[in-house]
Amino acid sequence: MKKIYIVGIVASGKSTLAKQISKKINIPWYELDSIVHKKTKDARYKLTPSEQVDIINDIDEKGKWIFEGTDRESYRCLFEMADTIIFLDTPLWKRKMRILIRFLKQNLGFEKCEYKPDITMLKMMYKWTRDFERNREIFEERLDLYKNKVIRLSDTKNLDSSILHLTYTNRTG
């Protein structure tokens, strides 16, 4: 396991999972949001889809990687590039709760973020969640094209055994 794509909707636990696997198997991880949105000293701006794909291709040429993010059209090349796709399919109620908790933590200064954690962003996160659920069937069909390399996780509670499997696979693969 050398190229891992962790995909899921907002607040599914993608970043947490990517960090854990990265640490365990010593492969660098990349947050796709930081590829889409570049931050300068003065502002944050969105790269074009082709610029995003160029960055993904540059990272891919270096070898092993873990990418984590939502399902954007500009990321779809990762379905082909990855040798393992982890779909983090966290229950809807848990994602909704995490969105609210994240919002509160960010506004209280307990959690950092690269965006302005205001009511507009909170509403957008719930909208993205709702849109994903409405279009889940389309996503599932796309994912089904790669079923031979998909791992579906609905919970990361028993992650240690999964990570141990990934570590073993990485050393032998």
N, C-alpha and C positions, 0 to 999 in steps of 0.2 A: 504494500500500500504506500504509494509515493505521491499520488495526486488526489487529494480529497476535496470534494465540493460539499459543503454543508449548506443546505437550503431549507428555508422555513419562513414563516411570516413574522411580523413584528412581535417581539417579546416571547419568542418560542424557545430561547435559550441558545441561539446559534453562537454568539460570541463566547459565552461561558464554555460551551462544548469545544469550540475551536481552541481556546486557550488550554484547556485540559489535555486534549489530544496532542497539541503541539508540544507541550511540556513533556508529556509521557514518551512520545516517539521522536522528539527532537527534529521536527519539521517546522519551518516558518509558516505562520498563518497571516492572512491578509483579510481585512475587513473591506468588503466591496463598497460599502458606503464611503469609505475614505478614498476610493478610486473614483467614484462618481463625483464627489464633492471635494474639490481642492480648496485648501485653506491657505490664504496668504496672511501677511501681517495685518492687512487692512480689511479683508473681506473673505467670504466663502462663496465659491461659484461652482456651477455644474459643468463638467466636461461633456463634450458631445459623445454620442454612442461610439463613434469610430475611435475617438481618443481613449475611451474606456477599454475597448477591445485591444488597442495597441499596447496599453499598459499590461493588460492580462497576458497578452502574447509575450511581452518582454519578461514577465515573471515566469511564465511557462518554460521559456528557453533556458532558465537557470536550473531547472530540474524539479526537485521535490517542493510541494506546497500544500497548504490548506487554504481554501477560499471559503468565506462564509458570507451569506447575504440572502436577500429575498429573490424572487423570480422576476428579474427584469429581462427585457428582450436582449439588451447588450451583454448579458451574462450567459446567454443560452449556449454559447460556444463551450462553456465549462462542462456541460453535460457530456459532450464528446471528449473533451480533454481529460477529464477525471477518470481515474481507474476505480474510484469509489465515490458514490453519491450517498450522502446521509440526509434523508428527509426528516427533519425534526418536526414531527406532527403532534405538537403539544395540544392538549385539549383546549377548546375555545374558552371555557370559563377561566382557565389558568392564565391564558394569554391576556384576557381582558383585565384580570386582577393585576398582573404584572405591569401592564401599561399604566394603570392608575398608581401603583406603588412607585414605579420608576419616575413618573411625573412629580409625585410628592417629594421623593428623595432629591431629585434634581433641583426643585424649587427651594428646598430646605438646605441645599448645599452639601448634601451627603453623597451625591453621585454626580460625576462630571459628564458633560455631553458636548458635542460639537455643533449643536443647533440651539436655537432659543426655545427653552421649554415652557411655552406659553399655552394658553387655551386653544389657540389655532392648531398648534402642533399636536396637542392631545386629541383634538377632534380628527385630525388627519390620520393619526395612528389607529383610531377606532374605525375610520372610513376604510383604510387599507385592509384592516382585518375583515371587515364586512365584505369588501370587494373580493378578497381572496376566497372567502367562504362561498360567495355567489358564483365564482368562477372556478371552484375547486375541481370540478369534473374535467375542465380543459387542462388544468395543471396535471391532474392524475393521468390523463391520456398521454401527455408529453413525458411524464416520468416513466410511464409503462414502456416507452420505447427503449429505456435503459434498465429494465428490470433485472438484468443479470448482474448489475453492479450497484443496485440500490439497497441501502439498509434503512429501514423505517424505524424511527424511535419515537415513541409517544411520551417517554419519560426518561430522565437521565438519573434516576435514583440508583439504579444498579449499574451505573456507568463503569465502575472499576473492572467488572468482568469484561465489558465491551472493550475498554481501553487495553486490557491485558491481551485480548484477542488481536486488536489492532497492532499492538507492539510486537507480538509474535509474528503476525503476518508481515509487518514492515521489515523485520530482521531476516525473514526467510524469503521475502518476495523480491 
